[in-house]
């Protein structure tokens, strides 16, 4: 990905008091009574708390983290890796690799006693058939390099045009955001627009409405823009680096450009895999999700084989626990890498009553980064890059923080900024949370003290590359974070009181993300 995400903020930290005693499994938070752990030969009855609310029991009282093991997760990862190897090298959406991986998840869930269902959806898949072209033809010829100096916006229209380049209010962050910016814009020219406050879609639409034959959006930070215009535009649209844009603007009124984009949109269909626990209240559902697809470049063992393997192992082991208070729904999302499509279609397809029944959503996307950190989604909305989270999200953040704190492990918050499948749930007002081991952010010296690893290197240097393979999954990270996954699932299966109380309170602020997955919207 051309753009880089800053490393998560090192504040506030949660420092532990003591490590948990290894192997202890004396119960967990719940609503009283007992839970049976169904063994291969006999049933073992384990005390499951004394009516304590989540967060009041100790981390080492939970049962599920002792059942969800790195060995079990590793086995799923190995199988997903084999599936990718024999099916084109990836598990990308609408490919045989995705289909076989989905068959594997379904088979494993059925073996654990679930009745998984396939939830189909249609979508438009934007594809680029050849490299784009951006060149200055006058006053002096200059070719701009793809993808280092510019990149096509996803859902850019196709076109091949040579025309004057005309700046559009480029001295303002509002550049191209209003039709008035295009007053007297020459028909058939190529618009030069600064990145700023409004969406790329709005800028592209205003340019097209004014008669522009194409648009170049100039970045306001380092690197080209890995962006999307959201819906298919009628004109070609690319994003250029700040340096390339500066050179174009310096050419003045004699600027002429050659802009070419060879793209198309195909109607496609895909599906999510969803499975509910056999027991628990159907009107207070705990949802747990991970995206099943990879990028086409590789097998995606960290992104997101690590999340899939962890959620799948958690589902299998959770089936051994008897009598949860709340139903748990495990989801494996499709088409995340194309813009969070599977999870978004799922939420959009829910009735109001079905949405009301979802108590919370837990998202696990990348849990085994090679140069990992322990990051908890910012449910309190304290980070600058976070969107206002739905009420109850802060309680989920605290559950994770307290768990790791009791184990003597530092955690840091990471922004809720629309980069993963929680986005649609937050927009629907559903409390959300989750864990993340880091992606394209750079580890600091301070973070090396917290987690080990190497400063000045990305948390996952193999992100969205063919090197995101089984050998580069950090099983120490998976081991630690999967314990947190299991703890949260067990906790909320027995009480969601701190999250949604009697009735959930919906957010009263507009949910307006700057990103959809890895793609910038503005």
Secondary structure, 3 states (H helix, E strand, C coil): CCCCCCCCCCCCCECCCCCCCCCCCCCCCCCCCEEEEECCCCEEEEECCCCCCCCCCCHHHCCHHHHCCHHHHHHHHHHHHHHHHCCCCCCCCCCHHHHHHHHHHHHHHHHCCCCCEEEEEEEEEEEECCCCEEEEEECCCEECCECCCEEECECCCCEEEEEEEEECCCCCCCCCCCHHHHCCCCCCCEEEEECCCCCHHHHHHHHHHCCCCEEEEECCCCCCCCEECCCCCCCEEEEECHHHHHHHHHCHHHCEEEEEECEEEEEEEEEEEEEECCCCEEEEEEEEEEECCCCCCCCCHHHHHHHHHHHHHHHHHHCCECCCCEEEEEEEECCCCCCCHHHHHHHHCCCHHHHHCEEEEEEECCCCCCCCCCEEECCCCCCCCCCCCCCCHHHHHHHHHHHHHHCCCCEEEECCCCCCCHHHHHHCCCCEEEEECCCCCECCHHHHHHHCCCCCCECCCCCCCCCCCHHHCCHHHHHHHHHHHHHHHHHHHHCCHHHHCCCCCCCCCCCCCCEECCEECC
